């Protein structure tokens, strides 16, 4: 039985090459059913670093959450040259994070779903809200729309600049 899940996608080192390459690899493991708008955003806590390109993909998968995150998503990151170091905010070729996995609430070592960063990072919440307007966060019962209105909306201060070209390129690939 397939589960609907949402994967955050980000890159600030050659994102125009790395994000489409990640999509191609992901398609060999799961069914990607939709892509959010992709946004250009400033690097977190590291002024002067290249800007990020961020979005979310909706997928259907027979894999459990742990296998999806650690075998598939981390495997794709590694293939595309992701190096995990001490600095969590360092530039990266690719960042793939499991945001939501069906209606599951998971809190295990190395795996928290829904991803708690959804509640504090507009570049995660806005694309996720675009794909699933009625989403309820399984760990707290909050609606994503309520989180957006209460904490993250446009007045939160982080500008999200849509990259229409990348968005359409990725959506076209998913349609094929």
C-alpha positions in Angstrom: 0.0 0.0 0.0 1.4 3.4 -1.0 1.6 6.3 1.4 1.4 10.0 0.3 4.5 11.8 1.6 6.1 15.2 1.1 9.8 15.8 0.5 11.5 19.2 0.9 14.1 19.9 -1.7 16.8 22.5 -1.4 20.1 23.4 -3.0 22.4 26.4 -3.0 25.3 24.9 -5.0 24.4 24.5 -8.6 20.7 24.1 -7.9 19.7 24.4 -11.6 21.6 21.1 -12.2 21.3 19.3 -8.8 17.5 19.6 -8.3 16.5 18.2 -11.7 19.1 15.4 -11.2 17.6 14.6 -7.8 14.1 14.4 -9.3 15.4 11.9 -12.0 16.9 9.7 -9.3 13.8 10.0 -7.0 11.5 8.9 -9.9 13.3 5.5 -9.9 12.2 4.8 -6.3 8.8 6.5 -5.9 6.0 8.1 -7.8 6.3 11.9 -7.7 2.8 13.2 -8.1 3.2 17.0 -7.8 5.8 19.8 -7.4 5.2 23.0 -5.5 6.4 26.3 -6.7 10.2 26.6 -6.2 11.4 29.7 -4.3 14.7 31.5 -4.1 15.6 32.4 -0.5 18.5 33.7 1.4 20.8 31.3 3.2 19.9 30.8 6.8 22.4 32.2 9.3 25.2 32.7 6.8 24.9 36.0 5.0 26.9 36.1 1.9 26.4 32.4 1.0 24.6 31.7 -2.3 20.9 31.8 -2.2 18.9 28.6 -2.0 16.3 27.2 -4.3 13.6 25.4 -2.3 10.4 23.6 -2.9 8.4 20.5 -2.0 7.5 17.3 -4.0 4.5 15.2 -3.2 5.2 11.5 -3.6 3.5 8.1 -3.3 5.7 5.4 -1.9 5.5 1.8 -0.6 8.6 2.4 1.5 8.4 3.0 5.3 9.5 6.4 6.5 12.9 5.3 7.8 13.8 3.5 4.5 12.6 6.5 2.5 14.7 9.0 4.5 17.9 7.0 5.0 18.1 4.7 2.0 16.5 6.8 -0.8 16.8 10.5 0.2 20.2 10.3 1.8 21.4 8.0 -1.0 20.4 10.6 -3.6 22.1 13.4 -1.6 25.3 11.4 -1.4 25.2 10.6 -5.1 24.9 14.3 -5.9 27.9 15.2 -3.7 26.3 16.3 -0.4 28.8 16.5 2.4 27.4 16.7 5.9 29.8 18.5 8.2 29.7 20.2 11.6 28.0 23.4 10.2 24.3 22.5 9.6 23.9 25.7 7.5 26.9 25.3 5.2 26.2 25.5 1.4 25.1 22.2 -0.1 24.5 20.5 -3.4 21.3 19.0 -2.2 19.1 18.7 0.8 16.2 16.3 0.8 14.0 16.2 3.9 11.0 14.0 4.7 8.4 16.6 5.9 5.3 14.5 6.2 4.7 10.8 5.8 1.0 10.1 5.5 -0.8 10.7 8.8 2.1 9.4 10.8 3.6 11.1 13.9 7.2 9.7 14.3 9.7 10.7 16.9 12.6 8.3 16.8 16.4 8.9 16.8 17.2 10.7 13.6 13.6 10.7 12.3 10.9 13.3 13.3 7.8 13.4 11.2 6.2 15.8 10.7 9.4 17.7 10.5 9.3 20.4 13.2 11.0 22.9 10.9 7.7 23.2 9.0 6.4 25.5 11.9 9.3 27.9 11.6 10.5 28.0 8.0 8.3 29.7 5.4 10.3 28.1 2.6 9.0 24.7 3.8 5.5 25.7 4.9 4.4 27.8 1.9 5.2 25.1 -0.7 3.7 22.4 1.5 0.5 24.5 2.0 0.3 24.9 -1.8 0.3 21.1 -2.3 -1.9 20.2 0.7 -4.1 23.1 1.8 -6.0 21.0 4.3 -2.9 19.3 5.9 -3.1 18.5 9.6 0.2 18.0 11.3 -0.1 14.6 12.9 2.1 15.2 15.9 0.0 18.2 17.3 -3.2 18.2 15.4 -2.5 21.7 14.2 -3.6 22.6 10.6 -0.8 23.9 8.4 -3.0 26.7 7.3 -3.4 27.8 11.0 0.4 27.6 11.5 0.9 29.7 8.4 -1.6 32.4 9.4 -0.4 32.5 13.0 3.4 32.4 12.6 4.7 32.3 9.1 2.7 34.4 6.6 4.0 37.2 4.5 4.5 39.4 7.5 7.0 37.0 9.0 9.7 38.8 7.0 11.3 36.1 4.9 10.7 36.9 1.3 9.9 34.0 -1.0 10.8 34.8 -4.6 9.2 32.3 -7.0 11.4 30.8 -9.7 8.8 30.2 -12.4 11.3 28.7 -14.9 12.6 26.0 -12.5 9.1 25.3 -11.3 7.7 24.7 -14.8 10.8 22.6 -15.8 10.2 20.3 -12.8 6.5 20.1 -13.3 6.9 19.2 -16.9 9.3 16.4 -16.0 6.7 15.0 -13.5 4.0 15.1 -16.2 6.0 12.9 -18.6 
